[in-house]
Amino acid sequence: MYDALLPIAQDLNTLDATLSAPDGAQRVARIAAAFDETARRISTATQSAADERERLELQKLYRGMIAARRIVLTLHERHSARHNAV
């Protein structure tokens, strides 16, 4: 379910460097796509949850993936705006 996050783990671990990299926009796009794909997989798993508790836990994970995507995109926008203003 989380396989899509493995290729972007290094970029997440060094997010500051990722945002500053010449290919930062492409790397951020890959990060956002990985969070989207992981959220999609979690959503699919939620539909076949064994019980209410599992469904609620999967919903929390889904919201976490969406929030993480939003945070990375917001940081990218702020970083770009700050460097374009200089």
Buried (B, 14 or more C-beta within 10 A) or exposed (E): EEEBBEEBEEBBEEBEEBBEBEEBEEBBEBBBEBBBBBBBBBBEBBEEBEEEEEBEEBBEBBEBBBEBBEEBBEBBEEBBEEEEEE
